[in-house]
Amino acid sequence: MDALEAIKGRRSIREFTDEPISKEILTEILDAARWAPSGGNRQGWRFVVVTDPQVKEMIRKVSPGIFALPAAFIVICMKKKAGARAWDEWLYAADCGIAAQNIMLAAFSLGIGTCVVASFAKEALREILEVPEGIEPSLIVTLGHYESLPEAPERKPLKEIAFLNRYGEEWGQ
Ligand SMILES: Cc1cc2nc3c(=O)[nH]c(=O)nc-3n(C[C@H](O)[C@H](O)[C@H](O)COP(=O)(O)O)c2cc1C
């Protein structure tokens, strides 16, 4: 599968089969995350992979954005400097989002469905996973085998969201 196929074909999956994901596949997905770009190449992310059924259930209970129990979660955490400035906070968020996309595209190319989830109780998740101070759980990616891909939610046309040279000047397609 080439990159464009993965980018356009990936969908948020919210229904999974019970099949577990092999350690080899999870490792390959984590490796794709490791190769994500990060601001100043700081690589401040830390990835907690959760496959234990009891821990998964605890995570689901504190995450209104999770609709089905997947085979695994990857919780993307970020190492944060004490007293981080708004600029650093912005870079942290960008780094996590980009790593999440690498995870989702790699997973999709390996036949695994995913959904990125931002709706969860951060402090509760920190306690469940015993994440130390100075590191913050930032995003959850659910991962599992799936039976079918949902229909693609509509995307805005380029002419509405892309401009040429100046904001508001038509891209023209
Ligand atoms: C930052 C972010 C947070 C999201 N949070 C959730 C969430 O909490 N629960 C959920 O089911 N989907 C979540 N999504 C998935 C979006 O709803 C989904 O990407 C969007 O509807 C487009 O569908 P697609 O991913 O199939 O193209 C999130 C996506 C992003 C980028």
The ligand as an ORCA input file, in Angstrom:
! r2SCAN-3c Opt
* xyz 0 1
  C      -7.511     15.283     17.705
  C      -8.592     14.259     17.427
  C      -9.393     13.800     18.450
  C     -10.360     12.820     18.215
  N     -11.061     12.318     19.273
  C     -11.931     11.322     19.058
  C     -12.621     10.720     20.156
  O     -12.454     11.097     21.325
  N     -13.455      9.679     19.877
  C     -13.652      9.226     18.604
  O     -14.424      8.254     18.419
  N     -13.048      9.799     17.526
  C     -12.179     10.811     17.731
  N     -11.515     11.363     16.663
  C     -11.732     10.827     15.291
  C     -12.518     11.804     14.397
  O     -13.866     11.848     14.806
  C     -12.398     11.329     12.935
  O     -11.049     11.368     12.556
  C     -13.213     12.191     11.956
  O     -14.576     12.053     12.192
  C     -12.938     11.824     10.484
  O     -13.197     10.445     10.248
  P     -12.053      9.495      9.633
  O     -10.947      9.418     10.678
  O     -12.721      8.161      9.427
  O     -11.568     10.077      8.352
  C     -10.563     12.336     16.896
  C      -9.759     12.817     15.849
  C      -8.785     13.756     16.105
  C      -7.894     14.215     14.975
*
